[in-house]
């Protein structure tokens, strides 16, 4: 690459890679950066394809051995990326999303591969499929246009044997980063599968609030009447049970909210209630109905929030952010190669998958910046209207700059920074560096 090409690389990306390298031993930083950039550019999940994207210094077997036997922690890398995301967002309120996904496999020899129920009800798949189940934790960020995107933080491969379930895995993922969230208001968003007492209570003890959808027939009770003077016996724990008749008597509010990427009319009913499955914990229950295109109302959904200070509209808007994790599952598997990730051991598979997740997360972070250099990376498709700034578009722009480049030479071992060689001789890059600082 000539000197003029350096000005097309966002300086934020160099700062972020320098920050991530602090989580690895000094001897592993060069190999890590090469694989990280390679995983960022290749659309498949093969280590060999990542090796072919940039000009690697070592023989290809060295990178397989580093993934298998290198002395570094993929959990430490994930935590360092979480620190980076928190530093970039600079928000007092953090939204975490927990969900799971399946990567199909053709053999049981793959780590954690077993028969799973395909609860997505996809028409082209059987009800039970062979594959690997990943429980993932993501953090929600927003682009400059207000669109919400999820950044993958941690994933855990469910074992094929043993008593470890998805509920235990969800608690483990939150516990792994809860030390980084001190002093922040944290909301954990989950679907109905994870809205169980075991998960909700664990997050509540950590000081986090939980918002999620539950079954419409969940047993909810009103607050008990105050005990009358002189009344004998134990005070009542629950009041009157909420039945469909009682719910219909609640006041309905019709409002328009911008959720799930568009403005939608919703009909809301809400009430502070006690949930039986949470041993009487006070929660904010919101019954939500969406309007169809023909003007009719869909069946009601029940959303619970352990933060009783939120309004019904805020509960629905917060829960709608949970959907942002679905696109990252699709992109990680289809365009970042998670479905092709094939390693023979759980440890090696976790290492490579998290390198892939970090490479995807860095590009998504770039899409959240209001930076003309990032906008210029998306100018390679002039036939597209307004040149949308997405992770895929940014990756294509980075491929034109990084492909077959000796990336290891960009790591300055003296000052421990990742930057283009001879950067101080390049006026454009120095000007960009000063503006970023």
DACOR-V382726 format. One line per field, one symbol per residue. ss: DSSP state (H for helix, E for strand, - for the rest). burial: b if it has 9 or more other C-alpha atoms within 8 Angstrom, else e. A space follows every 50 residues. Layout:
ss = ???
burial = ???
This chain:
ss = --HHHHHH--HHHHHHHHHHH----HHHHHHHHHHHHHHHH-----HHHH HHH------HHHHHHHHHH----HHHHHHHHHHHHHHHH---EEEEEEEE EEEE---------EEEE----------EEEEEEEEEEEEEEE-----EEE EEEEEEE--------HHHHHHHHHHHHHHHH---EEEEEE------HHHH HHHHH---EEEEEE-----EE-------------------E--HHHHH-- --EEEEEEE--EEEEEEEEEEEEEEHHH--EEEEEEEEEEE-----E--- EEEEE------HHHHHHHHHHHHHHHHHHHHHHH---HHH-----HHHHH HHHHHHHHHHHHHHHHH----HHHHH--------HHH---HHHHHHHHHH HH----HHHHEE----EE----HHH-HHHHHHHHHH-
burial = eeeebbbbbbbebbbbbbbbbebbbeebbbbbbbbbbbbbbbbbbbbebb bbbbbbeeeeeebbbbbeeeeeebeebbbbbbbbbbeeeeeeebbbbbbe bebbbeebebbbbbebebeeeeeeeeeebbbbbbbbbbbbbbbeeeebbb bbbbbbbbbeeeeeeebbbbbebbeebbeeeeeeebbbbbbbeebeeebb bbbbeeebbbbbbbeeeebbbbbbeeeeeeeeeeeeebbebbeeeeeeee eeeeeebbbeeeebbbbbbbebbbbbeeebebbbbbbbbbbeeeeeeeeb bbbbbbbbeeebeebbbbbbbbebbeebbbbbbbbbbbbbbebbebebbb bbbbbbbbbbbbbbbbbbbeeebbbebbbeeeeeeebebebebbbbbbbe bbbeebbbebbbeeeebbbbeebeebebbbebbeeee
